[in-house]
C-alpha cells in the first residue's frame, strides 16, 4: 500500500468521524480543508512522473585561433603576435606571468 493510499484512508476516516458529530459553524471549513487535502493527494498520486533528462553538452573540439601548431605559418603568427614567444617550446609569457601555449 502506497503512502498516498494510506493518507487517503486516514483522511476518509477523519471525515467519517467528523460527520457523526453535531453540526457547528466551522464544520464546513473543516470539510473543505479535508476535501482539498484528499484532492491534492489523489491528484499528485495520479499525475504521471516524467523525468527531464538533460542532454549531454555538445562538444565542439579545441578552440584554434591561428594556423595549425608547428607549421611555418604558426611560427610566423606566434612570433608576430607575442613578443615573448619561444619557438623551441611553443609557449609565450602571458600578462599573468605564466607560460601559455600559442594557438
C-alpha positions as CSV (number, residue, x, y, z in Angstrom):
1,X,0.0,0.0,0.0
2,X,1.5,3.3,-1.0
3,X,1.8,6.4,1.2
4,X,-0.8,8.2,-0.8
5,X,-3.4,5.4,-0.4
6,X,-2.7,5.4,3.4
7,X,-3.2,9.1,3.5
8,X,-6.5,8.9,1.6
9,X,-7.7,6.2,4.0
10,X,-6.7,8.3,7.0
11,X,-8.4,11.4,5.6
12,X,-11.6,9.4,4.9
13,X,-11.6,8.1,8.5
14,X,-11.2,11.6,9.8
15,X,-14.0,12.8,7.6
16,X,-16.3,10.0,8.6
17,X,-15.7,10.7,12.3
18,X,-16.4,14.4,11.8
19,X,-19.6,13.7,10.0
20,X,-21.1,11.9,13.1
21,X,-20.5,15.0,15.3
22,X,-23.2,17.6,15.6
23,X,-23.0,20.4,13.1
24,X,-21.1,23.5,14.1
25,X,-20.1,26.7,12.3
26,X,-16.6,25.6,11.4
27,X,-17.7,22.2,10.1
28,X,-18.0,23.5,6.5
29,X,-14.5,24.9,6.7
30,X,-13.1,21.7,8.1
31,X,-14.8,19.6,5.5
32,X,-13.5,21.9,2.8
33,X,-9.9,21.6,4.0
34,X,-10.2,17.8,4.2
35,X,-11.6,17.7,0.7
36,X,-8.8,19.9,-0.5
37,X,-6.2,17.7,1.2
38,X,-7.7,14.5,-0.3
39,X,-7.9,16.1,-3.7
40,X,-4.3,17.2,-3.6
41,X,-3.1,13.7,-2.5
42,X,-5.2,11.9,-5.1
43,X,-4.2,14.4,-7.8
44,X,-0.5,14.1,-7.1
45,X,-0.8,10.3,-7.0
46,X,-2.4,10.2,-10.4
47,X,-0.1,12.6,-12.3
48,X,2.4,10.8,-14.5
49,X,6.0,11.0,-13.3
50,X,8.0,12.5,-16.2
51,X,11.7,12.9,-15.6
52,X,13.5,15.5,-17.6
53,X,16.9,14.3,-18.8
54,X,19.4,17.0,-19.6
55,X,21.0,16.3,-22.9
56,X,24.8,16.0,-22.9
57,X,26.7,19.1,-23.8
58,X,27.8,19.5,-27.4
59,X,31.5,19.0,-28.0
60,X,33.0,21.5,-30.4
61,X,36.6,20.4,-30.1
62,X,39.5,22.5,-29.1
63,X,39.5,26.2,-30.0
64,X,42.1,27.0,-32.6
65,X,42.7,30.7,-33.3
66,X,45.7,30.6,-35.6
67,X,47.3,28.1,-38.1
68,X,48.0,24.5,-37.0
69,X,50.8,24.1,-34.5
70,X,54.4,23.6,-35.5
71,X,53.8,24.7,-39.1
72,X,55.9,27.6,-40.6
73,X,52.8,29.8,-40.6
74,X,52.3,29.1,-37.0
75,X,55.8,30.2,-36.1
76,X,55.3,33.4,-38.0
77,X,51.9,34.0,-36.5
78,X,53.0,33.4,-32.9
79,X,56.3,35.4,-33.3
80,X,54.3,38.3,-34.7
81,X,51.5,38.2,-32.1
82,X,53.5,37.6,-28.9
83,X,56.9,39.3,-28.2
84,X,57.8,36.7,-25.6
85,X,57.1,33.7,-27.9
86,X,59.7,30.9,-27.6
87,X,59.8,29.0,-30.9
88,X,61.6,26.0,-29.3
89,X,58.8,25.4,-26.8
90,X,55.8,27.0,-28.5
91,X,55.0,29.0,-25.3
92,X,54.7,32.7,-24.6
93,X,54.6,34.5,-21.3
94,X,51.1,36.0,-20.7
95,X,50.1,39.1,-18.8
96,X,49.5,36.9,-15.7
97,X,53.2,35.9,-15.8
98,X,52.5,32.2,-16.7
99,X,53.5,30.5,-19.9
100,X,50.8,29.7,-22.4
101,X,50.9,27.6,-25.5
102,X,50.4,29.6,-28.6
103,X,47.2,28.6,-30.5
